[in-house]
Amino acid sequence: MTHIHRSITIAALIDDVWAYLTESDKIAQWLMPNTFVAQLGHAFTMDCPPGIGSGAPVRCEITELQPPEKGRARLAYTWVIDEPFTETLLEIELIELAQQTRCDLVHSGWRDGEDTLRDRHEEGWDMLLENRLRPLLEDG
């Protein structure tokens, strides 16, 4: 079992980055349309468009929700795909730096035989974090 780990530093305040992780309309701008509500235990879906993924929804449930406090924040939720069935965990930690925020993402729980799907997610996270999330916060 391997995991995906990505870390980027964004020239934005932690509260602004947090908003793009926890507000449905902002999540949709860089990740996917969704039914996210920032509430521990909330089950929601992400609508994965064909071409990027399977075209089927990703089913999620928030397992950790710690808003920014003392320069840190954490968010975690399950990430379940029905075809092929895959159940993983997405964890994001934000750490406030001087006028910047480090965003550490870990996508774990990949099992043997899921290498191709894991590799597609790894490429996806690279593109989403660098080419979609960062510009929204730095150029927005």
A tleap script that builds the chain and sets N, CA, C and O, in Angstrom:
source leaprc.protein.ff14SB
mol = sequence {
  NMET THR HIE ILE HIE ARG SER ILE THR ILE
  ALA ALA LEU ILE ASP ASP VAL TRP ALA TYR
  LEU THR GLU SER ASP LYS ILE ALA GLN TRP
  LEU MET PRO ASN THR PHE VAL ALA GLN LEU
  GLY HIE ALA PHE THR MET ASP CYS PRO PRO
  GLY ILE GLY SER GLY ALA PRO VAL ARG CYS
  GLU ILE THR GLU LEU GLN PRO PRO GLU LYS
  GLY ARG ALA ARG LEU ALA TYR THR TRP VAL
  ILE ASP GLU PRO PHE THR GLU THR LEU LEU
  GLU ILE GLU LEU ILE GLU LEU ALA GLN GLN
  THR ARG CYS ASP LEU VAL HIE SER GLY TRP
  ARG ASP GLY GLU ASP THR LEU ARG ASP ARG
  HIE GLU GLU GLY TRP ASP MET LEU LEU GLU
  ASN ARG LEU ARG PRO LEU LEU GLU ASP CGLY
}
set mol.1.N position { 0.849 -1.176 0.000 }
set mol.1.CA position { 0.000 0.000 0.000 }
set mol.1.C position { 0.896 1.241 0.000 }
set mol.1.O position { 1.782 1.374 0.845 }
set mol.2.N position { 0.664 2.131 -0.934 }
set mol.2.CA position { 1.430 3.366 -1.001 }
set mol.2.C position { 0.464 4.537 -0.881 }
set mol.2.O position { -0.753 4.375 -0.972 }
set mol.3.N position { 1.018 5.684 -0.681 }
set mol.3.CA position { 0.179 6.874 -0.574 }
set mol.3.C position { 0.726 7.956 -1.489 }
set mol.3.O position { 1.858 7.882 -1.967 }
set mol.4.N position { -0.100 8.955 -1.719 }
set mol.4.CA position { 0.289 10.126 -2.486 }
set mol.4.C position { 0.539 11.230 -1.475 }
set mol.4.O position { -0.292 11.471 -0.599 }
set mol.5.N position { 1.670 11.899 -1.590 }
set mol.5.CA position { 1.957 13.036 -0.716 }
set mol.5.C position { 2.388 14.210 -1.583 }
set mol.5.O position { 3.304 14.089 -2.397 }
set mol.6.N position { 1.729 15.334 -1.405 }
set mol.6.CA position { 2.082 16.557 -2.121 }
set mol.6.C position { 2.122 17.690 -1.102 }
set mol.6.O position { 1.297 17.755 -0.190 }
set mol.7.N position { 3.088 18.572 -1.272 }
set mol.7.CA position { 3.217 19.734 -0.396 }
set mol.7.C position { 3.521 20.945 -1.272 }
set mol.7.O position { 4.478 20.941 -2.047 }
set mol.8.N position { 2.699 21.972 -1.138 }
set mol.8.CA position { 2.966 23.219 -1.857 }
set mol.8.C position { 2.837 24.374 -0.878 }
set mol.8.O position { 2.126 24.286 0.122 }
set mol.9.N position { 3.531 25.445 -1.182 }
set mol.9.CA position { 3.410 26.675 -0.405 }
set mol.9.C position { 2.712 27.700 -1.292 }
set mol.9.O position { 3.117 27.953 -2.426 }
set mol.10.N position { 1.659 28.275 -0.743 }
set mol.10.CA position { 0.820 29.212 -1.480 }
set mol.10.C position { 0.962 30.590 -0.843 }
set mol.10.O position { 0.904 30.722 0.379 }
set mol.11.N position { 1.147 31.605 -1.665 }
set mol.11.CA position { 1.273 32.976 -1.175 }
set mol.11.C position { -0.117 33.521 -0.841 }
set mol.11.O position { -0.656 34.367 -1.555 }
set mol.12.N position { -0.683 33.021 0.254 }
set mol.12.CA position { -2.009 33.433 0.714 }
set mol.12.C position { -2.120 33.105 2.198 }
set mol.12.O position { -1.411 32.239 2.711 }
set mol.13.N position { -3.008 33.800 2.870 }
set mol.13.CA position { -3.227 33.572 4.288 }
set mol.13.C position { -3.968 32.250 4.508 }
set mol.13.O position { -4.720 31.802 3.642 }
set mol.14.N position { -3.754 31.637 5.661 }
set mol.14.CA position { -4.346 30.335 5.967 }
set mol.14.C position { -5.876 30.365 5.887 }
set mol.14.O position { -6.480 29.400 5.419 }
set mol.15.N position { -6.507 31.442 6.331 }
set mol.15.CA position { -7.974 31.524 6.283 }
set mol.15.C position { -8.486 31.506 4.841 }
set mol.15.O position { -9.542 30.937 4.562 }
set mol.16.N position { -7.740 32.127 3.930 }
set mol.16.CA position { -8.142 32.140 2.527 }
set mol.16.C position { -7.999 30.752 1.901 }
set mol.16.O position { -8.867 30.317 1.143 }
set mol.17.N position { -6.912 30.063 2.216 }
set mol.17.CA position { -6.725 28.698 1.701 }
set mol.17.C position { -7.805 27.791 2.280 }
set mol.17.O position { -8.389 26.985 1.555 }
set mol.18.N position { -8.075 27.912 3.572 }
set mol.18.CA position { -9.093 27.101 4.229 }
set mol.18.C position { -10.449 27.253 3.527 }
set mol.18.O position { -11.173 26.273 3.353 }
set mol.19.N position { -10.784 28.465 3.130 }
set mol.19.CA position { -12.054 28.706 2.444 }
set mol.19.C position { -12.148 27.887 1.160 }
set mol.19.O position { -13.224 27.400 0.815 }
set mol.20.N position { -11.035 27.731 0.453 }
set mol.20.CA position { -11.049 26.950 -0.791 }
set mol.20.C position { -11.073 25.442 -0.543 }
set mol.20.O position { -11.222 24.660 -1.481 }
set mol.21.N position { -10.930 25.043 0.694 }
set mol.21.CA position { -11.039 23.630 1.050 }
set mol.21.C position { -12.386 23.293 1.675 }
set mol.21.O position { -12.772 22.125 1.717 }
set mol.22.N position { -13.111 24.308 2.165 }
set mol.22.CA position { -14.302 24.030 2.973 }
set mol.22.C position { -15.577 24.756 2.540 }
set mol.22.O position { -16.612 24.605 3.190 }
set mol.23.N position { -15.531 25.527 1.476 }
set mol.23.CA position { -16.730 26.189 0.967 }
set mol.23.C position { -17.060 25.581 -0.393 }
set mol.23.O position { -16.249 25.633 -1.317 }
set mol.24.N position { -18.241 25.013 -0.508 }
set mol.24.CA position { -18.630 24.251 -1.685 }
set mol.24.C position { -18.365 24.982 -3.003 }
set mol.24.O position { -17.799 24.402 -3.929 }
set mol.25.N position { -18.769 26.248 -3.091 }
set mol.25.CA position { -18.585 26.983 -4.347 }
set mol.25.C position { -17.104 27.188 -4.668 }
set mol.25.O position { -16.719 27.185 -5.837 }
set mol.26.N position { -16.278 27.364 -3.646 }
set mol.26.CA position { -14.839 27.542 -3.871 }
set mol.26.C position { -14.160 26.214 -4.201 }
set mol.26.O position { -13.236 26.177 -5.013 }
set mol.27.N position { -14.610 25.131 -3.580 }
set mol.27.CA position { -14.077 23.804 -3.906 }
set mol.27.C position { -14.350 23.501 -5.381 }
set mol.27.O position { -13.492 22.963 -6.080 }
set mol.28.N position { -15.535 23.847 -5.838 }
set mol.28.CA position { -15.918 23.589 -7.236 }
set mol.28.C position { -15.032 24.345 -8.222 }
set mol.28.O position { -14.862 23.901 -9.357 }
set mol.29.N position { -14.466 25.478 -7.812 }
set mol.29.CA position { -13.622 26.264 -8.709 }
set mol.29.C position { -12.298 25.582 -9.026 }
set mol.29.O position { -11.720 25.817 -10.088 }
set mol.30.N position { -11.810 24.739 -8.120 }
set mol.30.CA position { -10.501 24.118 -8.386 }
set mol.30.C position { -10.535 22.595 -8.397 }
set mol.30.O position { -9.657 21.965 -8.988 }
set mol.31.N position { -11.531 21.993 -7.755 }
set mol.31.CA position { -11.555 20.534 -7.643 }
set mol.31.C position { -12.698 19.945 -8.471 }
set mol.31.O position { -12.478 19.516 -9.603 }
set mol.32.N position { -13.904 19.920 -7.924 }
set mol.32.CA position { -15.072 19.370 -8.629 }
set mol.32.C position { -16.337 19.968 -8.040 }
set mol.32.O position { -16.338 20.410 -6.891 }
set mol.33.N position { -17.426 19.987 -8.824 }
set mol.33.CA position { -18.721 20.325 -8.233 }
set mol.33.C position { -19.006 19.338 -7.097 }
set mol.33.O position { -18.628 18.169 -7.178 }
set mol.34.N position { -19.672 19.811 -6.041 }
set mol.34.CA position { -19.771 18.997 -4.836 }
set mol.34.C position { -20.958 19.414 -3.980 }
set mol.34.O position { -21.615 20.424 -4.231 }
set mol.35.N position { -21.208 18.601 -2.964 }
set mol.35.CA position { -22.255 18.915 -1.979 }
set mol.35.C position { -21.631 19.064 -0.588 }
set mol.35.O position { -22.258 18.720 0.414 }
set mol.36.N position { -20.420 19.567 -0.528 }
set mol.36.CA position { -19.657 19.698 0.711 }
set mol.36.C position { -20.335 20.664 1.677 }
set mol.36.O position { -20.788 21.736 1.278 }
set mol.37.N position { -20.400 20.282 2.936 }
set mol.37.CA position { -20.808 21.162 4.037 }
set mol.37.C position { -19.772 20.934 5.134 }
set mol.37.O position { -19.511 19.793 5.515 }
set mol.38.N position { -19.189 22.003 5.636 }
set mol.38.CA position { -18.119 21.900 6.638 }
set mol.38.C position { -18.688 21.496 7.990 }
set mol.38.O position { -18.884 22.328 8.875 }
set mol.39.N position { -18.946 20.206 8.130 }
set mol.39.CA position { -19.504 19.656 9.369 }
set mol.39.C position { -18.953 18.251 9.544 }
set mol.39.O position { -19.071 17.412 8.651 }
set mol.40.N position { -18.356 18.003 10.689 }
set mol.40.CA position { -17.790 16.689 10.983 }
set mol.40.C position { -18.850 15.606 10.792 }
set mol.40.O position { -19.959 15.729 11.310 }
set mol.41.N position { -18.518 14.556 10.058 }
set mol.41.CA position { -19.433 13.463 9.801 }
set mol.41.C position { -20.325 13.657 8.587 }
set mol.41.O position { -21.049 12.739 8.202 }
set mol.42.N position { -20.285 14.842 7.974 }
set mol.42.CA position { -21.136 15.114 6.811 }
set mol.42.C position { -20.724 14.240 5.626 }
set mol.42.O position { -19.548 14.187 5.267 }
set mol.43.N position { -21.694 13.560 5.025 }
set mol.43.CA position { -21.469 12.781 3.808 }
set mol.43.C position { -21.798 13.677 2.617 }
set mol.43.O position { -22.816 14.369 2.612 }
set mol.44.N position { -20.932 13.657 1.615 }
set mol.44.CA position { -21.128 14.500 0.442 }
set mol.44.C position { -20.582 13.793 -0.788 }
set mol.44.O position { -19.917 12.763 -0.685 }
set mol.45.N position { -20.871 14.355 -1.944 }
set mol.45.CA position { -20.352 13.800 -3.195 }
set mol.45.C position { -19.579 14.868 -3.956 }
set mol.45.O position { -19.802 16.069 -3.803 }
set mol.46.N position { -18.664 14.378 -4.778 }
set mol.46.CA position { -17.948 15.209 -5.746 }
set mol.46.C position { -18.300 14.634 -7.103 }
set mol.46.O position { -18.254 13.419 -7.293 }
set mol.47.N position { -18.651 15.489 -8.046 }
set mol.47.CA position { -19.030 15.046 -9.382 }
set mol.47.C position { -17.816 15.059 -10.293 }
set mol.47.O position { -17.419 16.101 -10.813 }
set mol.48.N position { -17.238 13.889 -10.475 }
set mol.48.CA position { -16.033 13.735 -11.277 }
set mol.48.C position { -16.409 13.701 -12.757 }
set mol.48.O position { -17.064 12.761 -13.206 }
set mol.49.N position { -15.998 14.722 -13.521 }
set mol.49.CA position { -16.398 14.748 -14.933 }
set mol.49.C position { -15.691 13.681 -15.761 }
set mol.49.O position { -14.543 13.338 -15.482 }
set mol.50.N position { -16.371 13.153 -16.780 }
set mol.50.CA position { -15.721 12.197 -17.679 }
set mol.50.C position { -14.492 12.847 -18.314 }
set mol.50.O position { -14.471 14.053 -18.560 }
set mol.51.N position { -13.497 12.052 -18.569 }
set mol.51.CA position { -12.263 12.580 -19.145 }
set mol.51.C position { -11.228 12.852 -18.081 }
set mol.51.O position { -10.041 12.598 -18.287 }
set mol.52.N position { -11.663 13.364 -16.947 }
set mol.52.CA position { -10.753 13.566 -15.817 }
set mol.52.C position { -10.743 12.299 -14.980 }
set mol.52.O position { -9.700 11.861 -14.494 }
set mol.53.N position { -11.907 11.730 -14.824 }
set mol.53.CA position { -12.035 10.509 -14.037 }
set mol.53.C position { -13.070 9.602 -14.665 }
set mol.53.O position { -13.256 9.601 -15.882 }
set mol.54.N position { -13.727 8.847 -13.848 }
set mol.54.CA position { -14.679 7.844 -14.338 }
set mol.54.C position { -15.988 8.459 -14.803 }
set mol.54.O position { -16.752 7.811 -15.520 }
set mol.55.N position { -16.258 9.682 -14.414 }
set mol.55.CA position { -17.543 10.294 -14.705 }
set mol.55.C position { -18.580 9.985 -13.634 }
set mol.55.O position { -19.685 10.529 -13.645 }
set mol.56.N position { -18.212 9.111 -12.714 }
set mol.56.CA position { -19.112 8.757 -11.616 }
set mol.56.C position { -18.782 9.603 -10.395 }
set mol.56.O position { -17.650 10.068 -10.260 }
set mol.57.N position { -19.744 9.811 -9.508 }
set mol.57.CA position { -19.465 10.613 -8.320 }
set mol.57.C position { -18.470 9.936 -7.379 }
set mol.57.O position { -18.380 8.711 -7.301 }
set mol.58.N position { -17.735 10.776 -6.675 }
set mol.58.CA position { -16.872 10.319 -5.593 }
set mol.58.C position { -17.682 10.540 -4.320 }
set mol.58.O position { -18.155 11.647 -4.060 }
set mol.59.N position { -17.838 9.484 -3.534 }
set mol.59.CA position { -18.589 9.594 -2.279 }
set mol.59.C position { -17.598 9.851 -1.148 }
set mol.59.O position { -16.566 9.188 -1.053 }
set mol.60.N position { -17.918 10.810 -0.300 }
set mol.60.CA position { -16.998 11.230 0.750 }
set mol.60.C position { -17.731 11.410 2.076 }
set mol.60.O position { -18.947 11.597 2.112 }
set mol.61.N position { -16.964 11.349 3.163 }
set mol.61.CA position { -17.493 11.675 4.486 }
set mol.61.C position { -16.384 12.332 5.289 }
set mol.61.O position { -15.266 11.820 5.352 }
set mol.62.N position { -16.694 13.461 5.901 }
set mol.62.CA position { -15.697 14.218 6.657 }
set mol.62.C position { -15.380 13.484 7.962 }
set mol.62.O position { -16.264 13.221 8.777 }
set mol.63.N position { -14.090 13.161 8.139 }
set mol.63.CA position { -13.654 12.445 9.340 }
set mol.63.C position { -12.849 13.336 10.284 }
set mol.63.O position { -12.648 12.987 11.447 }
set mol.64.N position { -12.395 14.470 9.793 }
set mol.64.CA position { -11.650 15.410 10.638 }
set mol.64.C position { -11.862 16.808 10.085 }
set mol.64.O position { -11.801 17.018 8.873 }
set mol.65.N position { -12.113 17.768 10.975 }
set mol.65.CA position { -12.379 19.142 10.586 }
set mol.65.C position { -11.892 20.058 11.699 }
set mol.65.O position { -12.576 20.258 12.702 }
set mol.66.N position { -10.706 20.608 11.506 }
set mol.66.CA position { -10.116 21.511 12.496 }
set mol.66.C position { -9.791 22.830 11.810 }
set mol.66.O position { -8.741 22.957 11.181 }
set mol.67.N position { -10.692 23.827 11.923 }
set mol.67.CA position { -10.461 25.126 11.296 }
set mol.67.C position { -9.165 25.773 11.794 }
set mol.67.O position { -8.618 25.370 12.821 }
set mol.68.N position { -8.680 26.776 11.061 }
set mol.68.CA position { -7.433 27.427 11.448 }
set mol.68.C position { -7.445 27.930 12.889 }
set mol.68.O position { -8.338 28.659 13.319 }
set mol.69.N position { -6.415 27.507 13.608 }
set mol.69.CA position { -6.199 27.954 14.979 }
set mol.69.C position { -4.709 27.823 15.263 }
set mol.69.O position { -4.108 26.774 15.027 }
set mol.70.N position { -4.124 28.896 15.770 }
set mol.70.CA position { -2.696 28.913 16.093 }
set mol.70.C position { -1.843 28.494 14.891 }
set mol.70.O position { -0.843 27.792 15.039 }
set mol.71.N position { -2.261 28.938 13.696 }
set mol.71.CA position { -1.455 28.721 12.505 }
set mol.71.C position { -1.537 27.346 11.888 }
set mol.71.O position { -0.713 26.994 11.044 }
set mol.72.N position { -2.533 26.552 12.301 }
set mol.72.CA position { -2.684 25.205 11.736 }
set mol.72.C position { -4.160 24.910 11.494 }
set mol.72.O position { -5.044 25.447 12.163 }
set mol.73.N position { -4.397 24.031 10.506 }
set mol.73.CA position { -5.756 23.566 10.217 }
set mol.73.C position { -5.648 22.169 9.602 }
set mol.73.O position { -4.648 21.834 8.967 }
set mol.74.N position { -6.698 21.356 9.800 }
set mol.74.CA position { -6.707 19.998 9.236 }
set mol.74.C position { -8.099 19.650 8.730 }
set mol.74.O position { -9.117 20.014 9.318 }
set mol.75.N position { -8.098 18.933 7.620 }
set mol.75.CA position { -9.326 18.434 7.032 }
set mol.75.C position { -9.039 17.033 6.513 }
set mol.75.O position { -8.006 16.803 5.885 }
set mol.76.N position { -9.942 16.100 6.771 }
set mol.76.CA position { -9.797 14.742 6.234 }
set mol.76.C position { -11.173 14.219 5.871 }
set mol.76.O position { -12.160 14.476 6.560 }
set mol.77.N position { -11.217 13.472 4.764 }
set mol.77.CA position { -12.458 12.805 4.401 }
set mol.77.C position { -12.183 11.557 3.578 }
set mol.77.O position { -11.178 11.442 2.877 }
set mol.78.N position { -13.121 10.630 3.697 }
set mol.78.CA position { -13.024 9.408 2.903 }
set mol.78.C position { -13.235 9.774 1.439 }
set mol.78.O position { -13.839 10.798 1.119 }
set mol.79.N position { -12.725 8.919 0.559 }
set mol.79.CA position { -12.791 9.150 -0.890 }
set mol.79.C position { -13.137 7.796 -1.509 }
set mol.79.O position { -12.258 6.953 -1.688 }
set mol.80.N position { -14.394 7.588 -1.829 }
set mol.80.CA position { -14.854 6.278 -2.297 }
set mol.80.C position { -15.329 6.387 -3.742 }
set mol.80.O position { -16.180 7.210 -4.080 }
set mol.81.N position { -14.754 5.533 -4.581 }
set mol.81.CA position { -15.127 5.433 -5.994 }
set mol.81.C position { -15.790 4.068 -6.171 }
set mol.81.O position { -15.285 3.062 -5.674 }
set mol.82.N position { -16.903 4.035 -6.869 }
set mol.82.CA position { -17.624 2.775 -7.040 }
set mol.82.C position { -17.087 1.902 -8.170 }
set mol.82.O position { -17.147 0.677 -8.072 }
set mol.83.N position { -16.561 2.503 -9.244 }
set mol.83.CA position { -16.114 1.700 -10.388 }
set mol.83.C position { -14.775 2.194 -10.900 }
set mol.83.O position { -14.730 3.267 -11.501 }
set mol.84.N position { -13.700 1.485 -10.699 }
set mol.84.CA position { -13.612 0.285 -9.876 }
set mol.84.C position { -13.672 0.675 -8.394 }
set mol.84.O position { -13.199 1.747 -8.015 }
set mol.85.N position { -14.248 -0.188 -7.564 }
set mol.85.CA position { -14.416 0.161 -6.156 }
set mol.85.C position { -13.057 0.404 -5.500 }
set mol.85.O position { -12.166 -0.445 -5.509 }
set mol.86.N position { -12.943 1.602 -4.933 }
set mol.86.CA position { -11.721 2.020 -4.248 }
set mol.86.C position { -12.123 2.889 -3.072 }
set mol.86.O position { -12.906 3.827 -3.228 }
set mol.87.N position { -11.595 2.584 -1.901 }
set mol.87.CA position { -11.887 3.390 -0.714 }
set mol.87.C position { -10.571 3.890 -0.144 }
set mol.87.O position { -9.747 3.104 0.323 }
set mol.88.N position { -10.378 5.202 -0.185 }
set mol.88.CA position { -9.139 5.813 0.294 }
set mol.88.C position { -9.468 6.960 1.240 }
set mol.88.O position { -10.636 7.242 1.506 }
set mol.89.N position { -8.447 7.607 1.736 }
set mol.89.CA position { -8.600 8.718 2.675 }
set mol.89.C position { -7.779 9.902 2.180 }
set mol.89.O position { -6.608 9.753 1.829 }
set mol.90.N position { -8.396 11.070 2.154 }
set mol.90.CA position { -7.722 12.306 1.781 }
set mol.90.C position { -7.543 13.154 3.042 }
set mol.90.O position { -8.513 13.455 3.737 }
set mol.91.N position { -6.294 13.535 3.330 }
set mol.91.CA position { -5.988 14.375 4.491 }
set mol.91.C position { -5.241 15.607 4.013 }
set mol.91.O position { -4.309 15.504 3.215 }
set mol.92.N position { -5.649 16.771 4.500 }
set mol.92.CA position { -4.990 18.020 4.139 }
set mol.92.C position { -4.683 18.774 5.421 }
set mol.92.O position { -5.556 18.990 6.262 }
set mol.93.N position { -3.424 19.170 5.552 }
set mol.93.CA position { -3.014 19.981 6.694 }
set mol.93.C position { -2.479 21.303 6.164 }
set mol.93.O position { -1.691 21.336 5.218 }
set mol.94.N position { -2.916 22.388 6.785 }
set mol.94.CA position { -2.426 23.722 6.450 }
set mol.94.C position { -1.565 24.227 7.590 }
set mol.94.O position { -1.911 24.076 8.762 }
set mol.95.N position { -0.435 24.833 7.232 }
set mol.95.CA position { 0.470 25.413 8.223 }
set mol.95.C position { 0.780 26.836 7.781 }
set mol.95.O position { 1.266 27.074 6.675 }
set mol.96.N position { 0.485 27.771 8.673 }
set mol.96.CA position { 0.694 29.183 8.371 }
set mol.96.C position { 2.177 29.531 8.459 }
set mol.96.O position { 2.860 29.215 9.434 }
set mol.97.N position { 2.642 30.185 7.419 }
set mol.97.CA position { 4.000 30.729 7.387 }
set mol.97.C position { 3.839 32.241 7.238 }
set mol.97.O position { 2.710 32.721 7.134 }
set mol.98.N position { 4.901 32.983 7.224 }
set mol.98.CA position { 4.815 34.441 7.093 }
set mol.98.C position { 4.137 34.815 5.773 }
set mol.98.O position { 4.753 34.701 4.714 }
set mol.99.N position { 2.891 35.256 5.820 }
set mol.99.CA position { 2.104 35.665 4.655 }
set mol.99.C position { 1.940 34.567 3.608 }
set mol.99.O position { 1.596 34.850 2.461 }
set mol.100.N position { 2.184 33.318 3.996 }
set mol.100.CA position { 2.034 32.168 3.107 }
set mol.100.C position { 1.418 31.015 3.892 }
set mol.100.O position { 1.337 31.046 5.120 }
set mol.101.N position { 0.990 30.005 3.156 }
set mol.101.CA position { 0.436 28.809 3.786 }
set mol.101.C position { 0.995 27.574 3.091 }
set mol.101.O position { 0.936 27.450 1.868 }
set mol.102.N position { 1.535 26.669 3.890 }
set mol.102.CA position { 1.959 25.385 3.335 }
set mol.102.C position { 0.761 24.448 3.384 }
set mol.102.O position { 0.084 24.339 4.407 }
set mol.103.N position { 0.513 23.785 2.284 }
set mol.103.CA position { -0.591 22.847 2.151 }
set mol.103.C position { 0.006 21.463 1.929 }
set mol.103.O position { 0.614 21.198 0.892 }
set mol.104.N position { -0.175 20.582 2.913 }
set mol.104.CA position { 0.305 19.202 2.819 }
set mol.104.C position { -0.886 18.300 2.572 }
set mol.104.O position { -1.819 18.267 3.375 }
set mol.105.N position { -0.865 17.566 1.466 }
set mol.105.CA position { -1.949 16.665 1.099 }
set mol.105.C position { -1.432 15.233 1.110 }
set mol.105.O position { -0.382 14.942 0.538 }
set mol.106.N position { -2.165 14.350 1.756 }
set mol.106.CA position { -1.848 12.925 1.754 }
set mol.106.C position { -3.109 12.179 1.336 }
set mol.106.O position { -4.160 12.319 1.961 }
set mol.107.N position { -2.997 11.391 0.280 }
set mol.107.CA position { -4.104 10.558 -0.205 }
set mol.107.C position { -3.644 9.121 -0.009 }
set mol.107.O position { -2.792 8.634 -0.752 }
set mol.108.N position { -4.206 8.440 0.986 }
set mol.108.CA position { -3.705 7.130 1.401 }
set mol.108.C position { -4.779 6.053 1.312 }
set mol.108.O position { -5.955 6.324 1.072 }
set mol.109.N position { -4.322 4.819 1.516 }
set mol.109.CA position { -5.240 3.691 1.545 }
set mol.109.C position { -5.275 2.905 0.255 }
set mol.109.O position { -6.110 2.012 0.106 }
set mol.110.N position { -4.394 3.207 -0.680 }
set mol.110.CA position { -4.351 2.472 -1.946 }
set mol.110.C position { -3.900 1.044 -1.685 }
set mol.110.O position { -2.950 0.808 -0.938 }
set mol.111.N position { -4.585 0.098 -2.304 }
set mol.111.CA position { -4.259 -1.316 -2.121 }
set mol.111.C position { -3.507 -1.853 -3.338 }
set mol.111.O position { -3.468 -1.220 -4.393 }
set mol.112.N position { -2.921 -3.016 -3.168 }
set mol.112.CA position { -2.267 -3.696 -4.279 }
set mol.112.C position { -3.264 -3.854 -5.419 }
set mol.112.O position { -4.432 -4.172 -5.193 }
set mol.113.N position { -2.803 -3.632 -6.630 }
set mol.113.CA position { -3.667 -3.750 -7.800 }
set mol.113.C position { -4.338 -2.452 -8.189 }
set mol.113.O position { -5.015 -2.397 -9.216 }
set mol.114.N position { -4.168 -1.393 -7.388 }
set mol.114.CA position { -4.779 -0.094 -7.691 }
set mol.114.C position { -3.745 0.902 -8.211 }
set mol.114.O position { -3.961 2.112 -8.152 }
set mol.115.N position { -2.628 0.394 -8.717 }
set mol.115.CA position { -1.528 1.265 -9.142 }
set mol.115.C position { -1.930 2.251 -10.235 }
set mol.115.O position { -1.579 3.428 -10.160 }
set mol.116.N position { -2.653 1.794 -11.235 }
set mol.116.CA position { -3.033 2.671 -12.344 }
set mol.116.C position { -3.934 3.795 -11.853 }
set mol.116.O position { -3.727 4.957 -12.204 }
set mol.117.N position { -4.923 3.459 -11.050 }
set mol.117.CA position { -5.829 4.466 -10.509 }
set mol.117.C position { -5.086 5.412 -9.570 }
set mol.117.O position { -5.321 6.620 -9.586 }
set mol.118.N position { -4.197 4.864 -8.760 }
set mol.118.CA position { -3.384 5.687 -7.863 }
set mol.118.C position { -2.527 6.654 -8.662 }
set mol.118.O position { -2.437 7.831 -8.313 }
set mol.119.N position { -1.893 6.177 -9.734 }
set mol.119.CA position { -1.048 7.034 -10.575 }
set mol.119.C position { -1.866 8.158 -11.217 }
set mol.119.O position { -1.392 9.290 -11.322 }
set mol.120.N position { -3.093 7.846 -11.644 }
set mol.120.CA position { -3.956 8.880 -12.225 }
set mol.120.C position { -4.304 9.941 -11.183 }
set mol.120.O position { -4.337 11.132 -11.494 }
set mol.121.N position { -4.560 9.516 -9.958 }
set mol.121.CA position { -4.846 10.480 -8.896 }
set mol.121.C position { -3.602 11.317 -8.578 }
set mol.121.O position { -3.705 12.520 -8.339 }
set mol.122.N position { -2.447 10.688 -8.577 }
set mol.122.CA position { -1.213 11.422 -8.299 }
set mol.122.C position { -1.003 12.531 -9.333 }
set mol.122.O position { -0.688 13.664 -8.968 }
set mol.123.N position { -1.174 12.216 -10.607 }
set mol.123.CA position { -1.062 13.233 -11.663 }
set mol.123.C position { -2.136 14.298 -11.490 }
set mol.123.O position { -1.880 15.484 -11.695 }
set mol.124.N position { -3.335 13.874 -11.115 }
set mol.124.CA position { -4.430 14.813 -10.909 }
set mol.124.C position { -4.150 15.799 -9.794 }
set mol.124.O position { -4.401 16.995 -9.942 }
set mol.125.N position { -3.628 15.306 -8.670 }
set mol.125.CA position { -3.333 16.211 -7.555 }
set mol.125.C position { -2.252 17.209 -7.938 }
set mol.125.O position { -2.324 18.372 -7.541 }
set mol.126.N position { -1.249 16.781 -8.700 }
set mol.126.CA position { -0.224 17.721 -9.170 }
set mol.126.C position { -0.868 18.867 -9.944 }
set mol.126.O position { -0.602 20.037 -9.671 }
set mol.127.N position { -1.708 18.525 -10.905 }
set mol.127.CA position { -2.352 19.529 -11.734 }
set mol.127.C position { -3.310 20.403 -10.917 }
set mol.127.O position { -3.294 21.627 -11.045 }
set mol.128.N position { -4.136 19.781 -10.084 }
set mol.128.CA position { -5.131 20.536 -9.329 }
set mol.128.C position { -4.510 21.524 -8.356 }
set mol.128.O position { -4.963 22.665 -8.259 }
set mol.129.N position { -3.485 21.104 -7.639 }
set mol.129.CA position { -2.861 21.978 -6.654 }
set mol.129.C position { -2.065 23.102 -7.321 }
set mol.129.O position { -2.202 24.269 -6.952 }
set mol.130.N position { -1.251 22.751 -8.284 }
set mol.130.CA position { -0.361 23.739 -8.907 }
set mol.130.C position { -1.063 24.632 -9.927 }
set mol.130.O position { -0.817 25.837 -9.972 }
set mol.131.N position { -1.935 24.043 -10.744 }
set mol.131.CA position { -2.502 24.785 -11.864 }
set mol.131.C position { -3.894 25.343 -11.628 }
set mol.131.O position { -4.366 26.181 -12.396 }
set mol.132.N position { -4.551 24.886 -10.576 }
set mol.132.CA position { -5.901 25.384 -10.315 }
set mol.132.C position { -6.025 26.075 -8.965 }
set mol.132.O position { -6.490 27.213 -8.901 }
set mol.133.N position { -5.612 25.403 -7.870 }
set mol.133.CA position { -5.760 26.018 -6.553 }
set mol.133.C position { -4.812 27.201 -6.379 }
set mol.133.O position { -5.246 28.290 -6.007 }
set mol.134.N position { -3.535 26.999 -6.643 }
set mol.134.CA position { -2.562 28.081 -6.440 }
set mol.134.C position { -2.946 29.355 -7.200 }
set mol.134.O position { -2.962 30.426 -6.593 }
set mol.135.N position { -3.257 29.288 -8.505 }
set mol.135.CA position { -3.619 30.525 -9.214 }
set mol.135.C position { -4.854 31.225 -8.652 }
set mol.135.O position { -4.907 32.454 -8.632 }
set mol.136.N position { -5.850 30.457 -8.195 }
set mol.136.CA position { -7.042 31.088 -7.620 }
set mol.136.C position { -6.679 31.954 -6.416 }
set mol.136.O position { -7.255 33.025 -6.224 }
set mol.137.N position { -5.745 31.503 -5.622 }
set mol.137.CA position { -5.375 32.215 -4.402 }
set mol.137.C position { -4.304 33.286 -4.650 }
set mol.137.O position { -4.319 34.336 -4.007 }
set mol.138.N position { -3.392 33.029 -5.565 }
set mol.138.CA position { -2.299 33.969 -5.778 }
set mol.138.C position { -2.607 35.018 -6.840 }
set mol.138.O position { -2.131 36.150 -6.752 }
set mol.139.N position { -3.403 34.648 -7.845 }
set mol.139.CA position { -3.689 35.560 -8.941 }
set mol.139.C position { -5.095 36.134 -8.880 }
set mol.139.O position { -5.424 37.099 -9.568 }
set mol.140.N position { -5.937 35.498 -8.015 }
set mol.140.CA position { -7.354 35.742 -7.942 }
set mol.140.C position { -7.816 37.115 -7.809 }
set mol.140.O position { -9.021 37.358 -7.744 }
savepdb mol mol.pdb
quit
